[in-house]
Amino acid sequence: MAETKKVIRLTFGAQDGASMSITLDNPRIGLTKAEIEGAMDAVISANIFAAAGGDLVAKKDAKIIDTTTNDMYDPE
């Protein structure tokens, strides 16, 4: 049986140039670029995530990802 999953992956740049991503399940249908950018700005300004490369300082990418998984075998 196929299982479909949708996530949004927000990628940020840290102070040292490294990237850090946050993945959230079930993004709302119809999200706009402006809403996504606003959420990313809020994450950066709140400074609530501890990245190995330092504080998050830049928006790098945002993607909505659809995945379909087909379970082909289950042991009894």
C-alpha positions in Angstrom: 0.0 0.0 0.0 1.4 3.4 -1.0 1.8 6.1 1.6 2.1 9.7 0.5 3.8 12.3 2.7 4.2 16.1 2.1 6.7 18.3 4.0 8.2 21.7 3.7 12.0 22.0 4.1 13.3 25.4 5.1 17.0 25.9 4.7 19.0 28.6 6.4 22.6 29.8 6.4 24.5 30.0 9.6 27.2 32.5 10.6 30.0 30.2 9.4 28.4 29.7 6.0 27.1 26.2 6.8 23.5 25.3 6.1 20.8 24.1 8.5 17.3 22.8 7.5 14.1 22.5 9.4 11.5 20.1 8.0 7.8 20.4 8.9 5.0 17.9 8.1 1.8 18.7 6.2 2.3 22.3 5.0 -0.9 24.1 4.4 -2.1 24.0 0.8 -1.7 27.3 -1.0 1.3 28.7 1.0 2.7 31.7 -0.8 6.3 32.8 -1.2 5.6 35.8 1.0 4.2 33.6 3.8 7.2 31.3 3.6 9.7 34.2 3.6 7.9 35.8 6.6 8.1 32.5 8.5 11.8 32.2 7.7 12.4 35.8 8.8 10.6 35.1 12.1 12.8 32.0 12.7 16.0 34.0 12.1 14.9 37.0 14.2 13.7 34.8 17.1 17.2 33.1 17.2 15.7 30.0 18.9 17.7 27.3 17.1 21.3 26.4 18.0 23.1 25.5 14.8 26.6 24.1 14.9 27.8 26.9 12.6 26.4 29.7 14.8 23.3 31.8 14.7 21.0 31.5 11.6 21.6 34.6 9.5 20.2 34.0 6.0 17.3 32.3 4.1 18.8 29.9 1.6 16.0 27.7 0.2 12.4 26.5 0.8 10.9 23.4 -0.9 7.7 21.5 -0.6 8.5 17.9 -1.1 6.0 15.1 -1.9 7.1 11.5 -1.2 5.3 8.3 -2.1 6.5 5.2 -0.3 5.4 1.7 -1.5 5.7 -1.0 1.2 6.6 -4.1 -0.8 7.2 -6.6 1.9 6.2 -7.1 5.6 7.4 -10.1 7.5 4.7 -12.1 9.2 
